[in-house]
Amino acid sequence: MTKKTYRDAQGYLRFVDSGKLVHRWKAERKIGRKLQLGEIVHHENKIKIDNRYSNLRIFNSRKAHQAYHIKRAWTRGRRSKTLKR
Ligand SMILES: [Zn+2]
């Protein structure tokens, strides 16, 4: 990637020129279309700046995303909770 990025206040990478979130941009490339409003891009390994395709997962709603987190918390125990967010 040649475009310049920076970390925003939430810890996500954004492009300097457009201010667009890098993981959302990448997710759009992964699925080959624009993300709809309300679609959530999740970082599989919880590392917000790891925007490899394999680390990005798209949910069609906030609810579906939340449900996934709850399910993961169950199956993986408390390990994920030791990380911030
Ligand atoms: Zn998530």
PDB file of the backbone (N, CA, C, O) and the ligand in Angstrom, with CONECT records:
HET     ZN  A 101       1
ATOM      1  N   MET A   1       0.840  -1.197   0.000  1.00  0.00           N
ATOM      2  CA  MET A   1       0.000   0.000   0.000  1.00  0.00           C
ATOM      3  C   MET A   1       0.877   1.249   0.000  1.00  0.00           C
ATOM      4  O   MET A   1       1.787   1.400   0.815  1.00  0.00           O
ATOM      5  N   THR A   2       0.578   2.114  -0.916  1.00  0.00           N
ATOM      6  CA  THR A   2       1.425   3.304  -1.029  1.00  0.00           C
ATOM      7  C   THR A   2       0.777   4.543  -0.429  1.00  0.00           C
ATOM      8  O   THR A   2       1.455   5.522  -0.119  1.00  0.00           O
ATOM      9  N   LYS A   3      -0.548   4.490  -0.267  1.00  0.00           N
ATOM     10  CA  LYS A   3      -1.239   5.666   0.275  1.00  0.00           C
ATOM     11  C   LYS A   3      -0.863   5.915   1.723  1.00  0.00           C
ATOM     12  O   LYS A   3      -0.643   4.977   2.489  1.00  0.00           O
ATOM     13  N   LYS A   4      -0.790   7.175   2.089  1.00  0.00           N
ATOM     14  CA  LYS A   4      -0.440   7.526   3.459  1.00  0.00           C
ATOM     15  C   LYS A   4      -1.617   7.330   4.399  1.00  0.00           C
ATOM     16  O   LYS A   4      -2.755   7.678   4.086  1.00  0.00           O
ATOM     17  N   THR A   5      -1.316   6.767   5.550  1.00  0.00           N
ATOM     18  CA  THR A   5      -2.365   6.546   6.545  1.00  0.00           C
ATOM     19  C   THR A   5      -1.936   7.100   7.903  1.00  0.00           C
ATOM     20  O   THR A   5      -0.762   7.376   8.150  1.00  0.00           O
ATOM     21  N   TYR A   6      -2.926   7.250   8.762  1.00  0.00           N
ATOM     22  CA  TYR A   6      -2.632   7.653  10.146  1.00  0.00           C
ATOM     23  C   TYR A   6      -3.602   6.932  11.069  1.00  0.00           C
ATOM     24  O   TYR A   6      -4.627   6.412  10.626  1.00  0.00           O
ATOM     25  N   ARG A   7      -3.271   6.905  12.359  1.00  0.00           N
ATOM     26  CA  ARG A   7      -4.175   6.265  13.321  1.00  0.00           C
ATOM     27  C   ARG A   7      -5.094   7.319  13.904  1.00  0.00           C
ATOM     28  O   ARG A   7      -4.643   8.370  14.361  1.00  0.00           O
ATOM     29  N   ASP A   8      -6.391   7.031  13.886  1.00  0.00           N
ATOM     30  CA  ASP A   8      -7.336   8.006  14.435  1.00  0.00           C
ATOM     31  C   ASP A   8      -7.492   7.800  15.946  1.00  0.00           C
ATOM     32  O   ASP A   8      -6.834   6.942  16.535  1.00  0.00           O
ATOM     33  N   ALA A   9      -8.362   8.592  16.559  1.00  0.00           N
ATOM     34  CA  ALA A   9      -8.528   8.563  18.013  1.00  0.00           C
ATOM     35  C   ALA A   9      -9.009   7.211  18.520  1.00  0.00           C
ATOM     36  O   ALA A   9      -8.748   6.846  19.666  1.00  0.00           O
ATOM     37  N   GLN A  10      -9.719   6.459  17.663  1.00  0.00           N
ATOM     38  CA  GLN A  10     -10.210   5.140  18.062  1.00  0.00           C
ATOM     39  C   GLN A  10      -9.172   4.048  17.828  1.00  0.00           C
ATOM     40  O   GLN A  10      -9.381   2.890  18.191  1.00  0.00           O
ATOM     41  N   GLY A  11      -8.060   4.425  17.222  1.00  0.00           N
ATOM     42  CA  GLY A  11      -7.013   3.441  16.986  1.00  0.00           C
ATOM     43  C   GLY A  11      -7.081   2.793  15.624  1.00  0.00           C
ATOM     44  O   GLY A  11      -6.340   1.849  15.351  1.00  0.00           O
ATOM     45  N   TYR A  12      -7.962   3.284  14.758  1.00  0.00           N
ATOM     46  CA  TYR A  12      -8.086   2.723  13.413  1.00  0.00           C
ATOM     47  C   TYR A  12      -7.235   3.517  12.434  1.00  0.00           C
ATOM     48  O   TYR A  12      -6.959   4.699  12.634  1.00  0.00           O
ATOM     49  N   LEU A  13      -6.830   2.835  11.376  1.00  0.00           N
ATOM     50  CA  LEU A  13      -6.067   3.516  10.335  1.00  0.00           C
ATOM     51  C   LEU A  13      -7.009   4.197   9.351  1.00  0.00           C
ATOM     52  O   LEU A  13      -8.028   3.637   8.946  1.00  0.00           O
ATOM     53  N   ARG A  14      -6.647   5.404   8.982  1.00  0.00           N
ATOM     54  CA  ARG A  14      -7.405   6.151   7.975  1.00  0.00           C
ATOM     55  C   ARG A  14      -6.440   6.696   6.930  1.00  0.00           C
ATOM     56  O   ARG A  14      -5.261   6.926   7.200  1.00  0.00           O
ATOM     57  N   PHE A  15      -6.975   6.895   5.733  1.00  0.00           N
ATOM     58  CA  PHE A  15      -6.160   7.527   4.706  1.00  0.00           C
ATOM     59  C   PHE A  15      -6.045   9.021   4.999  1.00  0.00           C
ATOM     60  O   PHE A  15      -7.019   9.675   5.371  1.00  0.00           O
ATOM     61  N   VAL A  16      -4.856   9.531   4.828  1.00  0.00           N
ATOM     62  CA  VAL A  16      -4.609  10.949   5.101  1.00  0.00           C
ATOM     63  C   VAL A  16      -5.431  11.831   4.160  1.00  0.00           C
ATOM     64  O   VAL A  16      -6.019  12.826   4.582  1.00  0.00           O
ATOM     65  N   ASP A  17      -5.465  11.453   2.880  1.00  0.00           N
ATOM     66  CA  ASP A  17      -6.137  12.335   1.908  1.00  0.00           C
ATOM     67  C   ASP A  17      -7.663  12.350   2.040  1.00  0.00           C
ATOM     68  O   ASP A  17      -8.273  13.419   2.011  1.00  0.00           O
ATOM     69  N   SER A  18      -8.281  11.178   2.185  1.00  0.00           N
ATOM     70  CA  SER A  18      -9.747  11.117   2.190  1.00  0.00           C
ATOM     71  C   SER A  18     -10.347  11.006   3.587  1.00  0.00           C
ATOM     72  O   SER A  18     -11.524  11.309   3.785  1.00  0.00           O
ATOM     73  N   GLY A  19      -9.550  10.576   4.550  1.00  0.00           N
ATOM     74  CA  GLY A  19     -10.077  10.351   5.892  1.00  0.00           C
ATOM     75  C   GLY A  19     -10.846   9.044   5.997  1.00  0.00           C
ATOM     76  O   GLY A  19     -11.392   8.725   7.053  1.00  0.00           O
ATOM     77  N   LYS A  20     -10.891   8.287   4.904  1.00  0.00           N
ATOM     78  CA  LYS A  20     -11.632   7.019   4.884  1.00  0.00           C
ATOM     79  C   LYS A  20     -10.916   5.967   5.735  1.00  0.00           C
ATOM     80  O   LYS A  20      -9.687   5.892   5.767  1.00  0.00           O
ATOM     81  N   LEU A  21     -11.725   5.161   6.419  1.00  0.00           N
ATOM     82  CA  LEU A  21     -11.165   4.083   7.226  1.00  0.00           C
ATOM     83  C   LEU A  21     -10.573   3.008   6.317  1.00  0.00           C
ATOM     84  O   LEU A  21     -11.233   2.530   5.394  1.00  0.00           O
ATOM     85  N   VAL A  22      -9.341   2.638   6.584  1.00  0.00           N
ATOM     86  CA  VAL A  22      -8.631   1.703   5.714  1.00  0.00           C
ATOM     87  C   VAL A  22      -9.281   0.323   5.715  1.00  0.00           C
ATOM     88  O   VAL A  22      -9.377  -0.323   4.672  1.00  0.00           O
ATOM     89  N   HIS A  23      -9.725  -0.125   6.882  1.00  0.00           N
ATOM     90  CA  HIS A  23     -10.303  -1.482   6.923  1.00  0.00           C
ATOM     91  C   HIS A  23     -11.622  -1.552   6.158  1.00  0.00           C
ATOM     92  O   HIS A  23     -11.962  -2.596   5.603  1.00  0.00           O
ATOM     93  N   ARG A  24     -12.360  -0.457   6.128  1.00  0.00           N
ATOM     94  CA  ARG A  24     -13.618  -0.463   5.356  1.00  0.00           C
ATOM     95  C   ARG A  24     -13.320  -0.445   3.858  1.00  0.00           C
ATOM     96  O   ARG A  24     -13.994  -1.103   3.066  1.00  0.00           O
ATOM     97  N   TRP A  25     -12.307   0.313   3.495  1.00  0.00           N
ATOM     98  CA  TRP A  25     -11.882   0.370   2.096  1.00  0.00           C
ATOM     99  C   TRP A  25     -11.417  -1.003   1.624  1.00  0.00           C
ATOM    100  O   TRP A  25     -11.761  -1.458   0.533  1.00  0.00           O
ATOM    101  N   LYS A  26     -10.631  -1.642   2.472  1.00  0.00           N
ATOM    102  CA  LYS A  26     -10.120  -2.974   2.139  1.00  0.00           C
ATOM    103  C   LYS A  26     -11.241  -3.997   2.056  1.00  0.00           C
ATOM    104  O   LYS A  26     -11.246  -4.860   1.178  1.00  0.00           O
ATOM    105  N   ALA A  27     -12.180  -3.894   2.971  1.00  0.00           N
ATOM    106  CA  ALA A  27     -13.316  -4.819   2.981  1.00  0.00           C
ATOM    107  C   ALA A  27     -14.107  -4.688   1.680  1.00  0.00           C
ATOM    108  O   ALA A  27     -14.585  -5.679   1.128  1.00  0.00           O
ATOM    109  N   GLU A  28     -14.235  -3.468   1.206  1.00  0.00           N
ATOM    110  CA  GLU A  28     -14.949  -3.235  -0.054  1.00  0.00           C
ATOM    111  C   GLU A  28     -14.223  -3.899  -1.219  1.00  0.00           C
ATOM    112  O   GLU A  28     -14.849  -4.435  -2.134  1.00  0.00           O
ATOM    113  N   ARG A  29     -12.935  -3.857  -1.173  1.00  0.00           N
ATOM    114  CA  ARG A  29     -12.158  -4.522  -2.231  1.00  0.00           C
ATOM    115  C   ARG A  29     -12.306  -6.036  -2.122  1.00  0.00           C
ATOM    116  O   ARG A  29     -12.372  -6.743  -3.127  1.00  0.00           O
ATOM    117  N   LYS A  30     -12.355  -6.513  -0.894  1.00  0.00           N
ATOM    118  CA  LYS A  30     -12.474  -7.949  -0.664  1.00  0.00           C
ATOM    119  C   LYS A  30     -13.788  -8.493  -1.224  1.00  0.00           C
ATOM    120  O   LYS A  30     -13.803  -9.548  -1.859  1.00  0.00           O
ATOM    121  N   ILE A  31     -14.886  -7.781  -0.993  1.00  0.00           N
ATOM    122  CA  ILE A  31     -16.195  -8.272  -1.442  1.00  0.00           C
ATOM    123  C   ILE A  31     -16.575  -7.729  -2.815  1.00  0.00           C
ATOM    124  O   ILE A  31     -17.563  -8.163  -3.408  1.00  0.00           O
ATOM    125  N   GLY A  32     -15.802  -6.796  -3.311  1.00  0.00           N
ATOM    126  CA  GLY A  32     -16.029  -6.309  -4.658  1.00  0.00           C
ATOM    127  C   GLY A  32     -17.210  -5.371  -4.824  1.00  0.00           C
ATOM    128  O   GLY A  32     -17.745  -5.227  -5.923  1.00  0.00           O
ATOM    129  N   ARG A  33     -17.614  -4.740  -3.748  1.00  0.00           N
ATOM    130  CA  ARG A  33     -18.689  -3.733  -3.825  1.00  0.00           C
ATOM    131  C   ARG A  33     -18.557  -2.781  -2.645  1.00  0.00           C
ATOM    132  O   ARG A  33     -17.780  -3.022  -1.721  1.00  0.00           O
ATOM    133  N   LYS A  34     -19.315  -1.709  -2.686  1.00  0.00           N
ATOM    134  CA  LYS A  34     -19.323  -0.750  -1.587  1.00  0.00           C
ATOM    135  C   LYS A  34     -20.036  -1.335  -0.386  1.00  0.00           C
ATOM    136  O   LYS A  34     -20.991  -2.099  -0.528  1.00  0.00           O
ATOM    137  N   LEU A  35     -19.571  -0.976   0.786  1.00  0.00           N
ATOM    138  CA  LEU A  35     -20.264  -1.402   1.999  1.00  0.00           C
ATOM    139  C   LEU A  35     -21.545  -0.588   2.147  1.00  0.00           C
ATOM    140  O   LEU A  35     -21.583   0.608   1.857  1.00  0.00           O
ATOM    141  N   GLN A  36     -22.587  -1.268   2.604  1.00  0.00           N
ATOM    142  CA  GLN A  36     -23.846  -0.569   2.869  1.00  0.00           C
ATOM    143  C   GLN A  36     -23.738   0.125   4.225  1.00  0.00           C
ATOM    144  O   GLN A  36     -22.915  -0.223   5.072  1.00  0.00           O
ATOM    145  N   LEU A  37     -24.583   1.096   4.385  1.00  0.00           N
ATOM    146  CA  LEU A  37     -24.647   1.757   5.676  1.00  0.00           C
ATOM    147  C   LEU A  37     -25.106   0.713   6.698  1.00  0.00           C
ATOM    148  O   LEU A  37     -26.050  -0.036   6.447  1.00  0.00           O
ATOM    149  N   GLY A  38     -24.449   0.672   7.820  1.00  0.00           N
ATOM    150  CA  GLY A  38     -24.854  -0.297   8.833  1.00  0.00           C
ATOM    151  C   GLY A  38     -24.038  -1.577   8.811  1.00  0.00           C
ATOM    152  O   GLY A  38     -24.056  -2.348   9.771  1.00  0.00           O
ATOM    153  N   GLU A  39     -23.322  -1.806   7.718  1.00  0.00           N
ATOM    154  CA  GLU A  39     -22.465  -2.985   7.667  1.00  0.00           C
ATOM    155  C   GLU A  39     -21.206  -2.723   8.502  1.00  0.00           C
ATOM    156  O   GLU A  39     -20.638  -1.631   8.483  1.00  0.00           O
ATOM    157  N   ILE A  40     -20.805  -3.737   9.218  1.00  0.00           N
ATOM    158  CA  ILE A  40     -19.691  -3.601  10.156  1.00  0.00           C
ATOM    159  C   ILE A  40     -18.512  -4.452   9.684  1.00  0.00           C
ATOM    160  O   ILE A  40     -18.686  -5.603   9.285  1.00  0.00           O
ATOM    161  N   VAL A  41     -17.332  -3.884   9.735  1.00  0.00           N
ATOM    162  CA  VAL A  41     -16.130  -4.649   9.418  1.00  0.00           C
ATOM    163  C   VAL A  41     -15.431  -4.988  10.742  1.00  0.00           C
ATOM    164  O   VAL A  41     -15.065  -4.113  11.526  1.00  0.00           O
ATOM    165  N   HIS A  42     -15.270  -6.267  10.944  1.00  0.00           N
ATOM    166  CA  HIS A  42     -14.696  -6.776  12.190  1.00  0.00           C
ATOM    167  C   HIS A  42     -13.258  -7.240  11.952  1.00  0.00           C
ATOM    168  O   HIS A  42     -12.946  -7.809  10.906  1.00  0.00           O
ATOM    169  N   HIS A  43     -12.394  -6.993  12.926  1.00  0.00           N
ATOM    170  CA  HIS A  43     -11.014  -7.477  12.860  1.00  0.00           C
ATOM    171  C   HIS A  43     -10.935  -8.800  13.599  1.00  0.00           C
ATOM    172  O   HIS A  43     -11.071  -8.854  14.821  1.00  0.00           O
ATOM    173  N   GLU A  44     -10.717  -9.846  12.858  1.00  0.00           N
ATOM    174  CA  GLU A  44     -10.753 -11.199  13.408  1.00  0.00           C
ATOM    175  C   GLU A  44      -9.782 -11.384  14.576  1.00  0.00           C
ATOM    176  O   GLU A  44     -10.129 -12.044  15.556  1.00  0.00           O
ATOM    177  N   ASN A  45      -8.615 -10.835  14.497  1.00  0.00           N
ATOM    178  CA  ASN A  45      -7.648 -11.023  15.584  1.00  0.00           C
ATOM    179  C   ASN A  45      -7.659  -9.856  16.574  1.00  0.00           C
ATOM    180  O   ASN A  45      -6.791  -9.759  17.441  1.00  0.00           O
ATOM    181  N   LYS A  46      -8.629  -8.992  16.438  1.00  0.00           N
ATOM    182  CA  LYS A  46      -8.842  -7.852  17.332  1.00  0.00           C
ATOM    183  C   LYS A  46      -7.761  -6.773  17.231  1.00  0.00           C
ATOM    184  O   LYS A  46      -7.737  -5.823  18.012  1.00  0.00           O
ATOM    185  N   ILE A  47      -6.880  -6.939  16.264  1.00  0.00           N
ATOM    186  CA  ILE A  47      -5.867  -5.900  16.058  1.00  0.00           C
ATOM    187  C   ILE A  47      -6.396  -4.931  15.010  1.00  0.00           C
ATOM    188  O   ILE A  47      -6.507  -5.257  13.828  1.00  0.00           O
ATOM    189  N   LYS A  48      -6.718  -3.736  15.478  1.00  0.00           N
ATOM    190  CA  LYS A  48      -7.421  -2.755  14.636  1.00  0.00           C
ATOM    191  C   LYS A  48      -6.638  -2.306  13.414  1.00  0.00           C
ATOM    192  O   LYS A  48      -7.221  -1.856  12.427  1.00  0.00           O
ATOM    193  N   ILE A  49      -5.329  -2.427  13.480  1.00  0.00           N
ATOM    194  CA  ILE A  49      -4.530  -1.955  12.349  1.00  0.00           C
ATOM    195  C   ILE A  49      -4.089  -3.096  11.442  1.00  0.00           C
ATOM    196  O   ILE A  49      -3.383  -2.874  10.459  1.00  0.00           O
ATOM    197  N   ASP A  50      -4.503  -4.313  11.771  1.00  0.00           N
ATOM    198  CA  ASP A  50      -4.182  -5.451  10.923  1.00  0.00           C
ATOM    199  C   ASP A  50      -5.284  -5.584   9.874  1.00  0.00           C
ATOM    200  O   ASP A  50      -6.300  -6.236  10.114  1.00  0.00           O
ATOM    201  N   ASN A  51      -5.082  -4.972   8.726  1.00  0.00           N
ATOM    202  CA  ASN A  51      -6.124  -4.906   7.704  1.00  0.00           C
ATOM    203  C   ASN A  51      -5.905  -5.877   6.548  1.00  0.00           C
ATOM    204  O   ASN A  51      -6.297  -5.609   5.412  1.00  0.00           O
ATOM    205  N   ARG A  52      -5.279  -6.999   6.853  1.00  0.00           N
ATOM    206  CA  ARG A  52      -5.155  -8.027   5.820  1.00  0.00           C
ATOM    207  C   ARG A  52      -6.546  -8.589   5.532  1.00  0.00           C
ATOM    208  O   ARG A  52      -7.392  -8.653   6.424  1.00  0.00           O
ATOM    209  N   TYR A  53      -6.778  -8.994   4.290  1.00  0.00           N
ATOM    210  CA  TYR A  53      -8.090  -9.531   3.914  1.00  0.00           C
ATOM    211  C   TYR A  53      -8.534 -10.636   4.871  1.00  0.00           C
ATOM    212  O   TYR A  53      -9.692 -10.695   5.286  1.00  0.00           O
ATOM    213  N   SER A  54      -7.585 -11.505   5.209  1.00  0.00           N
ATOM    214  CA  SER A  54      -7.931 -12.652   6.045  1.00  0.00           C
ATOM    215  C   SER A  54      -8.360 -12.226   7.448  1.00  0.00           C
ATOM    216  O   SER A  54      -9.001 -12.995   8.165  1.00  0.00           O
ATOM    217  N   ASN A  55      -8.009 -11.014   7.833  1.00  0.00           N
ATOM    218  CA  ASN A  55      -8.362 -10.556   9.173  1.00  0.00           C
ATOM    219  C   ASN A  55      -9.675  -9.774   9.209  1.00  0.00           C
ATOM    220  O   ASN A  55     -10.176  -9.425  10.277  1.00  0.00           O
ATOM    221  N   LEU A  56     -10.212  -9.511   8.042  1.00  0.00           N
ATOM    222  CA  LEU A  56     -11.436  -8.706   7.982  1.00  0.00           C
ATOM    223  C   LEU A  56     -12.658  -9.584   7.743  1.00  0.00           C
ATOM    224  O   LEU A  56     -12.636 -10.488   6.907  1.00  0.00           O
ATOM    225  N   ARG A  57     -13.705  -9.309   8.476  1.00  0.00           N
ATOM    226  CA  ARG A  57     -14.949 -10.058   8.364  1.00  0.00           C
ATOM    227  C   ARG A  57     -16.084  -9.047   8.344  1.00  0.00           C
ATOM    228  O   ARG A  57     -16.118  -8.118   9.151  1.00  0.00           O
ATOM    229  N   ILE A  58     -17.006  -9.234   7.420  1.00  0.00           N
ATOM    230  CA  ILE A  58     -18.074  -8.243   7.267  1.00  0.00           C
ATOM    231  C   ILE A  58     -19.388  -8.770   7.821  1.00  0.00           C
ATOM    232  O   ILE A  58     -19.806  -9.889   7.524  1.00  0.00           O
ATOM    233  N   PHE A  59     -20.022  -7.946   8.626  1.00  0.00           N
ATOM    234  CA  PHE A  59     -21.336  -8.281   9.171  1.00  0.00           C
ATOM    235  C   PHE A  59     -22.354  -7.299   8.623  1.00  0.00           C
ATOM    236  O   PHE A  59     -22.059  -6.118   8.443  1.00  0.00           O
ATOM    237  N   ASN A  60     -23.567  -7.800   8.357  1.00  0.00           N
ATOM    238  CA  ASN A  60     -24.541  -6.913   7.726  1.00  0.00           C
ATOM    239  C   ASN A  60     -25.288  -6.015   8.703  1.00  0.00           C
ATOM    240  O   ASN A  60     -26.091  -5.178   8.292  1.00  0.00           O
ATOM    241  N   SER A  61     -25.026  -6.187   9.985  1.00  0.00           N
ATOM    242  CA  SER A  61     -25.638  -5.300  10.962  1.00  0.00           C
ATOM    243  C   SER A  61     -24.818  -5.288  12.246  1.00  0.00           C
ATOM    244  O   SER A  61     -24.001  -6.174  12.496  1.00  0.00           O
ATOM    245  N   ARG A  62     -25.058  -4.274  13.037  1.00  0.00           N
ATOM    246  CA  ARG A  62     -24.432  -4.146  14.324  1.00  0.00           C
ATOM    247  C   ARG A  62     -24.793  -5.341  15.200  1.00  0.00           C
ATOM    248  O   ARG A  62     -23.970  -5.860  15.954  1.00  0.00           O
ATOM    249  N   LYS A  63     -26.049  -5.757  15.076  1.00  0.00           N
ATOM    250  CA  LYS A  63     -26.570  -6.860  15.870  1.00  0.00           C
ATOM    251  C   LYS A  63     -25.833  -8.165  15.566  1.00  0.00           C
ATOM    252  O   LYS A  63     -25.442  -8.902  16.472  1.00  0.00           O
ATOM    253  N   ALA A  64     -25.656  -8.429  14.286  1.00  0.00           N
ATOM    254  CA  ALA A  64     -24.972  -9.650  13.872  1.00  0.00           C
ATOM    255  C   ALA A  64     -23.526  -9.628  14.368  1.00  0.00           C
ATOM    256  O   ALA A  64     -22.983 -10.655  14.776  1.00  0.00           O
ATOM    257  N   HIS A  65     -22.926  -8.466  14.328  1.00  0.00           N
ATOM    258  CA  HIS A  65     -21.561  -8.308  14.796  1.00  0.00           C
ATOM    259  C   HIS A  65     -21.464  -8.556  16.303  1.00  0.00           C
ATOM    260  O   HIS A  65     -20.562  -9.242  16.783  1.00  0.00           O
ATOM    261  N   GLN A  66     -22.404  -7.988  17.020  1.00  0.00           N
ATOM    262  CA  GLN A  66     -22.419  -8.160  18.465  1.00  0.00           C
ATOM    263  C   GLN A  66     -22.618  -9.620  18.844  1.00  0.00           C
ATOM    264  O   GLN A  66     -21.960 -10.141  19.744  1.00  0.00           O
ATOM    265  N   ALA A  67     -23.537 -10.266  18.140  1.00  0.00           N
ATOM    266  CA  ALA A  67     -23.830 -11.674  18.408  1.00  0.00           C
ATOM    267  C   ALA A  67     -22.572 -12.518  18.206  1.00  0.00           C
ATOM    268  O   ALA A  67     -22.307 -13.457  18.957  1.00  0.00           O
ATOM    269  N   TYR A  68     -21.815 -12.165  17.189  1.00  0.00           N
ATOM    270  CA  TYR A  68     -20.577 -12.886  16.910  1.00  0.00           C
ATOM    271  C   TYR A  68     -19.591 -12.726  18.062  1.00  0.00           C
ATOM    272  O   TYR A  68     -18.936 -13.683  18.477  1.00  0.00           O
ATOM    273  N   HIS A  69     -19.497 -11.504  18.567  1.00  0.00           N
ATOM    274  CA  HIS A  69     -18.596 -11.250  19.693  1.00  0.00           C
ATOM    275  C   HIS A  69     -18.988 -12.065  20.918  1.00  0.00           C
ATOM    276  O   HIS A  69     -18.136 -12.621  21.612  1.00  0.00           O
ATOM    277  N   ILE A  70     -20.274 -12.126  21.166  1.00  0.00           N
ATOM    278  CA  ILE A  70     -20.764 -12.868  22.325  1.00  0.00           C
ATOM    279  C   ILE A  70     -20.434 -14.345  22.173  1.00  0.00           C
ATOM    280  O   ILE A  70     -19.990 -15.001  23.115  1.00  0.00           O
ATOM    281  N   LYS A  71     -20.660 -14.854  20.967  1.00  0.00           N
ATOM    282  CA  LYS A  71     -20.373 -16.254  20.677  1.00  0.00           C
ATOM    283  C   LYS A  71     -18.876 -16.551  20.862  1.00  0.00           C
ATOM    284  O   LYS A  71     -18.496 -17.576  21.427  1.00  0.00           O
ATOM    285  N   ARG A  72     -18.061 -15.645  20.382  1.00  0.00           N
ATOM    286  CA  ARG A  72     -16.609 -15.812  20.502  1.00  0.00           C
ATOM    287  C   ARG A  72     -16.172 -15.793  21.957  1.00  0.00           C
ATOM    288  O   ARG A  72     -15.311 -16.574  22.363  1.00  0.00           O
ATOM    289  N   ALA A  73     -16.762 -14.907  22.738  1.00  0.00           N
ATOM    290  CA  ALA A  73     -16.414 -14.797  24.147  1.00  0.00           C
ATOM    291  C   ALA A  73     -16.698 -16.110  24.857  1.00  0.00           C
ATOM    292  O   ALA A  73     -15.968 -16.513  25.763  1.00  0.00           O
ATOM    293  N   TRP A  74     -17.763 -16.767  24.437  1.00  0.00           N
ATOM    294  CA  TRP A  74     -18.119 -18.064  24.989  1.00  0.00           C
ATOM    295  C   TRP A  74     -17.108 -19.121  24.634  1.00  0.00           C
ATOM    296  O   TRP A  74     -16.580 -19.813  25.504  1.00  0.00           O
ATOM    297  N   THR A  75     -16.840 -19.242  23.338  1.00  0.00           N
ATOM    298  CA  THR A  75     -16.037 -20.357  22.871  1.00  0.00           C
ATOM    299  C   THR A  75     -14.556 -20.170  23.178  1.00  0.00           C
ATOM    300  O   THR A  75     -13.798 -21.138  23.224  1.00  0.00           O
ATOM    301  N   ARG A  76     -14.163 -18.960  23.382  1.00  0.00           N
ATOM    302  CA  ARG A  76     -12.738 -18.703  23.610  1.00  0.00           C
ATOM    303  C   ARG A  76     -12.410 -18.310  25.047  1.00  0.00           C
ATOM    304  O   ARG A  76     -11.265 -17.977  25.351  1.00  0.00           O
ATOM    305  N   GLY A  77     -13.393 -18.346  25.919  1.00  0.00           N
ATOM    306  CA  GLY A  77     -13.136 -17.999  27.300  1.00  0.00           C
ATOM    307  C   GLY A  77     -12.820 -16.531  27.465  1.00  0.00           C
ATOM    308  O   GLY A  77     -13.308 -15.701  26.697  1.00  0.00           O
ATOM    309  N   ARG A  78     -12.025 -16.203  28.435  1.00  0.00           N
ATOM    310  CA  ARG A  78     -11.799 -14.796  28.757  1.00  0.00           C
ATOM    311  C   ARG A  78     -10.590 -14.213  28.053  1.00  0.00           C
ATOM    312  O   ARG A  78     -10.265 -13.038  28.223  1.00  0.00           O
ATOM    313  N   ARG A  79      -9.937 -15.032  27.271  1.00  0.00           N
ATOM    314  CA  ARG A  79      -8.691 -14.596  26.646  1.00  0.00           C
ATOM    315  C   ARG A  79      -8.834 -13.258  25.902  1.00  0.00           C
ATOM    316  O   ARG A  79      -7.974 -12.381  25.983  1.00  0.00           O
ATOM    317  N   SER A  80      -9.949 -13.139  25.180  1.00  0.00           N
ATOM    318  CA  SER A  80     -10.139 -11.928  24.380  1.00  0.00           C
ATOM    319  C   SER A  80     -10.381 -10.698  25.239  1.00  0.00           C
ATOM    320  O   SER A  80     -10.134  -9.570  24.812  1.00  0.00           O
ATOM    321  N   LYS A  81     -10.864 -10.925  26.450  1.00  0.00           N
ATOM    322  CA  LYS A  81     -11.203  -9.801  27.317  1.00  0.00           C
ATOM    323  C   LYS A  81      -9.972  -9.122  27.909  1.00  0.00           C
ATOM    324  O   LYS A  81     -10.059  -8.010  28.430  1.00  0.00           O
ATOM    325  N   THR A  82      -8.847  -9.783  27.828  1.00  0.00           N
ATOM    326  CA  THR A  82      -7.650  -9.177  28.394  1.00  0.00           C
ATOM    327  C   THR A  82      -7.134  -8.071  27.482  1.00  0.00           C
ATOM    328  O   THR A  82      -6.365  -7.206  27.902  1.00  0.00           O
ATOM    329  N   LEU A  83      -7.566  -8.115  26.241  1.00  0.00           N
ATOM    330  CA  LEU A  83      -7.190  -7.056  25.310  1.00  0.00           C
ATOM    331  C   LEU A  83      -8.180  -5.918  25.461  1.00  0.00           C
ATOM    332  O   LEU A  83      -9.357  -6.145  25.743  1.00  0.00           O
ATOM    333  N   LYS A  84      -7.724  -4.737  25.280  1.00  0.00           N
ATOM    334  CA  LYS A  84      -8.621  -3.590  25.321  1.00  0.00           C
ATOM    335  C   LYS A  84      -9.604  -3.680  24.185  1.00  0.00           C
ATOM    336  O   LYS A  84      -9.210  -3.800  23.025  1.00  0.00           O
ATOM    337  N   ARG A  85     -10.855  -3.624  24.496  1.00  0.00           N
ATOM    338  CA  ARG A  85     -11.968  -3.727  23.539  1.00  0.00           C
ATOM    339  C   ARG A  85     -11.927  -5.025  22.822  1.00  0.00           C
ATOM    340  O   ARG A  85     -12.783  -5.291  21.979  1.00  0.00           O
TER     341      ARG A  85
HETATM  342 ZN    ZN A 101     -15.691  -7.017  16.105  1.00  0.00          ZN2+
END
